[in-house]
């Protein structure tokens, strides 16, 4: 969905001959990369803490 939004931002910015859509698309990609990095960090920390990656281990994240 983020790629579709980026494509729409770039298409509209090309239509209106401005760079605003390109800048917004780059910011969306940066947020998506940060989200993926945080998810990977959570998985790595759970593996270090429990020593295994089992789907039941992820139930520890529930409050």
Secondary structure, 3 states (H helix, E strand, C coil): CHHHHHHHHHHHHHHCCCCHHHHHHHHHHHHHHHHHHHHHHHHHHHHHHHCCCCCCHHHHHCC
